Amino acid sequence: MSYLETTAQVYAAAADTPQVGLCCLSSPPLQWPELTIPEIMQQMNYGCGSTVHPTELAGSPTVLYIGVGGGLEALQFAYFCRHPGGVIAVDPVPEMRRAAVRNLQLAAAGNPWFSPDFISVLAGDALALPVPDAAVDVVAQNCLFNIFEPDDLHRALSEAYRVLKPGGRLIMSDPIATRPIPPHLQQDERLRALCLSGALTYREYIHSLVGIGFGQIEVRARRPYRLLDAQTYALDQPLVLESLDTVSFKVPIPEDGACIFTGKTAIYAGPEPFLDDDAGHLLQQGLPLAVCDKTAQALARQFPGDVLITESTWHYGGGGCC
Ligand SMILES: C[S@@+](CC[C@H](N)C(=O)[O-])C[C@H]1O[C@@H](n2cnc3c(N)ncnc32)[C@H](O)[C@@H]1O
């Protein structure tokens, strides 16, 4: 059996019998006024962070959600995209699709604003999306792409890029590893399916996104979420997994490299009221300006002593330099 078949088996079982905290830590789902989330959807929250960022969803965009799970995030997206077919949710596992459709019907009973036809649940695979080129504003996936081996990850990211409109955004939440996961764990298909052993390091993860062509990547959250202890996982020392929430924009990569926002700011600390770097950045004395990592590095190099760069907060929310 291939690791993809093992994955399908794991999630078929998780569809038939909800398993709280199956692959990721269970955190309480985001709530908004007049949104009632059925209990079973909460039990089937198999994600490790959140991909539903209201600031990305102005104007009722069309969302493609990959790996529907119990339908929780599809419902949360539909809260912001209230029109028939506003959310297309795909999953190759029939049991999971059936569970999602059932859960969404339950949600309709408890949410007067919601109609199940806001979400089309389709048979579909992240590696060959059943959607035309440049068709959707947002693609989202939570805790699925980390399962893929490198070639498949490349295919899944390319597919996401293909179906996004220019300027569209890929919103992801995945585990990442604080150091490379050793081969004996990476090759364990069940651990991989459970989102425990396929994770890339932060650097590799961002590199994969840039390699596909995403010109701007914003980190929305980064936090510890699991420990692989030395004894259970046959490691020299324990390995911390983190969860990473990102938004990647389908915009051209600038000549000097992609803009990666991790929550850094640049603060001009010199004697003048303003500092102009002649590269499009105007810094007002004493006022932090949100900058991407590339600009942070350039400013620190160009104005040592006059520009102070603050650490990454790992929750950038917009308003930055580029
Ligand atoms: C870890 S669960 C995450 C579910 C959901 N995103 C959530 O946050 O609760 C992975 C989901 O991806 C689905 N899946 C597995 N292989 C897939 C593939 N090749 N393409 C798309 N979805 C897949 C599984 O059936 C399952 O619904």
The ligand as a Tripos MOL2 file, in Angstrom:
@<TRIPOS>MOLECULE
LIG
   27    29     1     0     0
SMALL
NO_CHARGES

@<TRIPOS>ATOM
      1 C1         -5.7930   16.0030    8.8220 C.3       1 LIG1
      2 S1         -7.3160   15.9580    8.0310 S.3       1 LIG1
      3 C2         -7.7560   17.6600    8.0450 C.3       1 LIG1
      4 C3         -9.2170   17.8790    7.8550 C.3       1 LIG1
      5 C4         -9.6660   19.3370    7.8870 C.3       1 LIG1
      6 N1         -8.8580   20.1340    7.0040 N.3       1 LIG1
      7 C5         -9.6050   19.8850    9.3020 C.2       1 LIG1
      8 O1         -8.8790   20.8700    9.5320 O.co2     1 LIG1
      9 O2        -10.2900   19.3570   10.1810 O.co2     1 LIG1
     10 C6         -6.8730   15.6400    6.3320 C.3       1 LIG1
     11 C7         -8.0610   15.6560    5.3630 C.3       1 LIG1
     12 O3         -7.5420   15.5490    4.0270 O.3       1 LIG1
     13 C8         -8.2130   14.5080    3.3390 C.3       1 LIG1
     14 N2         -7.2820   13.9610    2.3470 N.ar      1 LIG1
     15 C9         -6.4530   12.8880    2.4430 C.ar      1 LIG1
     16 N3         -5.7390   12.7350    1.3140 N.ar      1 LIG1
     17 C10        -6.0950   13.7590    0.4980 C.ar      1 LIG1
     18 C11        -5.6980   14.1650   -0.8030 C.ar      1 LIG1
     19 N4         -4.7970   13.4720   -1.5050 N.pl3     1 LIG1
     20 N5         -6.2930   15.2520   -1.3400 N.ar      1 LIG1
     21 C12        -7.2220   15.9540   -0.6590 C.ar      1 LIG1
     22 N6         -7.6290   15.6270    0.5840 N.ar      1 LIG1
     23 C13        -7.0730   14.5410    1.1490 C.ar      1 LIG1
     24 C14        -8.6240   13.5370    4.4220 C.3       1 LIG1
     25 O4         -9.6860   12.7090    4.0120 O.3       1 LIG1
     26 C15        -9.0150   14.5000    5.5370 C.3       1 LIG1
     27 O5        -10.3280   14.9640    5.3500 O.3       1 LIG1
@<TRIPOS>BOND
     1     1     2 1
     2     2     3 1
     3     2    10 1
     4     3     4 1
     5     4     5 1
     6     5     6 1
     7     5     7 1
     8     7     8 2
     9     7     9 1
    10    10    11 1
    11    11    12 1
    12    11    26 1
    13    12    13 1
    14    13    14 1
    15    13    24 1
    16    14    15 ar
    17    14    23 ar
    18    15    16 ar
    19    16    17 ar
    20    17    18 ar
    21    17    23 ar
    22    18    19 1
    23    18    20 ar
    24    20    21 ar
    25    21    22 ar
    26    22    23 ar
    27    24    25 1
    28    24    26 1
    29    26    27 1
@<TRIPOS>SUBSTRUCTURE
     1 LIG1         1 GROUP 0 **** ****
